[in-house]
């Protein structure tokens, strides 16, 4: 880390809000601010607003001379090119060279990657993966994302888009659930927040066992409802998490055959279910993994579970930039 | 490559024979020799015999001073530790520190990895992967092995055993074929030479369509028989390769979601079937891969298809050693 420049900027660019934070080398956000992503019809207007939003933060940090670089975590971001490409949930269409635009406006290096990769770099820099060279972060949110680290380096692949583990096929053939990507049986359709809600509806429909979840209209059940019910000991809710964990554990067994990581690190709202989801993951992993790998990998929950985890993750990219 | 030392030794350590070769920087084997692996009850006796076998070869190369290092490709080899660990097809049980033993006996650095990893390094050094930083070699032999290269580095994982893509689960549940590893539905049970023979028996049994393969007793059919029949235009034999290729293509679609390689490189006897297997692989890949990756990856056949490919692959490890 650059002794002359004690701070980096971390940016969590989301479909609704974009949060800017100034982060020090200990992983503390010394100040932050946000703008509404959707309010800016063009990327130019967004960059202008972002710089405006950053101005008082940069001043608070003692000026731009104290800031080494900026890291952005954004959907559909390409690390190699510093572009956001065809992001369905952002107002700007096509390929947007956002890293270059911010770099020109601020006069510092800017790197960009997708949210899950930013989380992986964050875990390595500030979180539970400190000192690890081989691990996989799996983000369980609206979708299922992943950031893969091998030999201490994030895996971007030849085109910058590697690490789409939410879209490995976990159920083959026609019985696989239809995914937003147009294919069937993707891990994401079972293990995302929406996947859990879908599992809830399926399990409730299949029997008439009593459950707290029956008090909610089926189409309105969320993964949070399942979490709350499971926390109260609801057996059906526990079964929903057991099924979700089983799918994840089976997938991780295949991932081990690929890169044999030291740890699988889970990130996102679903991990709040704790042992209710982590135990089934570990059980299914041990039942399905090649003997050679049995009992070796750790199963951890993210060490960056604050509301600012995404900003921290993105900021970690800044320390890496040259 | 070391200008002072123009040669490396490549060793293909197999269950039956062990081949030693002296290789120059252009990937030419200038001389080679072999011993029978099974004749040596202890690793010590094997190393003695190996050095004896190497003596005239080293002399031919102008003495040990001309040799930079030795690379060994061996089953169950651990790259980090330079050991062979619990290899079921070798006479030496437990953990054998073979790299260190040869290094002491010869006075040069010795590195060791498994056969498929050696093939991947060989492709990168002398073969079709020259200049590539992200690719996956899949070996289709008695089993299915793999060597994965990411960011120009071989993936060993945290324990040295990564890259076991023959053991990802391609058919889940009870209908999956039983694998030698004790699990069900591994890719290897469908796409190895024995997997192809198994597919042949299953397809022949299911119908009474005429086929050249019916001239061979079912339990004696080999993948070579299927290749020969397919080469003669036998429709059943072509269907067997189509099924094999479909399984491989589906698996590669999942591998793309992991590391988004520039190329998949196939190595081993089955690739001699050419378009009969490569076309179904590509077709299944395109039908199953995430849109993001469609049409990007190359599907190649190894550039090291001589009988000495394994020696060349292992020798390439020698150039990397320090």
Interface residues (C-beta under 8 A of the other chain):
Chain A: X132 X133 X134 X148 X150 X151 X153 X155 X156 X157 X158 X159 X160 X161 X162 X163 X164 X165 X167 X168 X169 X170 X171 X172 X181 X182 X183 X250 X253 X254 X255 X257 X258 X259 X260 X261 X262 X288 X290 X291 X292 X293 X296
Chain B: X132 X133 X134 X148 X150 X151 X153 X155 X156 X157 X158 X159 X160 X161 X162 X163 X164 X165 X167 X168 X169 X170 X171 X172 X181 X182 X183 X250 X253 X254 X255 X257 X258 X259 X260 X261 X262 X288 X290 X291 X292 X293 X296
